[in-house]
Every structure is written in structure tokens, then in C-alpha cells.
């Protein structure tokens, strides 16, 4: 089982930036597609961005042009650079790993997440 540790969440003003990190355990990071999700209060968890082992990226429409996902295979870590944050980006952000980028229903294990709060 891959251990996932998200960090970097904070309170930030609208228009600000944050970089989230997700550190993983084990020696299999290089074969996993990595995905960031988020869950706002009272809402379902949703896919934010994904990156394959080849570096191909996928973004939800609501973050395109503002968020960038990247990975450092040497550090077993995936990042989410979030720019021009909006109050609607407020949520707990989670990462996950799998053989391909999938929706949240495909993942059985979740870390604690990291909370992002964007004030107006």
C-alpha cells in the first residue's frame, strides 16, 4: 500500500498562490500516475489534475491555466502549483496514485489531505 502525505495547504487571499506537495512511500512511484483531487464542504471529491509516468498532464476545466501539476521521481513527490487562487478553490486537497489517471471512485485508500482556504 502506498503511503501518501499531503502538505502545503494554508490560508491565502484571493489571487494568491500555493504549492502543494504529496510525498509517497515505497519504490513504485515511477510506475504510478499521480492525481490531485479536492473536496469542498458538502460536495463530492473531484479530480483537479493528473500526471502520467510520461509526464502527460490532465486538468479539470476549472483550474486550467491556473494550476500546474508536476512530479519529481527522484523524490517520490508530486506537486500542485496553484496560482490565481479563488474562494471557490477552498477545499481539502488529496493526492493519489494508480496505474492511470482516474476519477476518485477508483481509489480505495486516501491520505489526510491538506486544507486550502482562499479568502475573498
Secondary structure as GFF3:
##gff-version 3
##sequence-region A 1 120
A	DSSP	beta_strand	4	7	.	.	.	ID=ss1
A	DSSP	beta_strand	11	13	.	.	.	ID=ss2
A	DSSP	beta_strand	18	24	.	.	.	ID=ss3
A	DSSP	three_ten_helix	29	31	.	.	.	ID=ss4
A	DSSP	beta_strand	33	39	.	.	.	ID=ss5
A	DSSP	beta_strand	46	51	.	.	.	ID=ss6
A	DSSP	beta_strand	57	59	.	.	.	ID=ss7
A	DSSP	beta_strand	67	72	.	.	.	ID=ss8
A	DSSP	beta_strand	77	82	.	.	.	ID=ss9
A	DSSP	three_ten_helix	87	89	.	.	.	ID=ss10
A	DSSP	beta_strand	91	98	.	.	.	ID=ss11
A	DSSP	three_ten_helix	104	106	.	.	.	ID=ss12
A	DSSP	beta_strand	114	119	.	.	.	ID=ss13
###
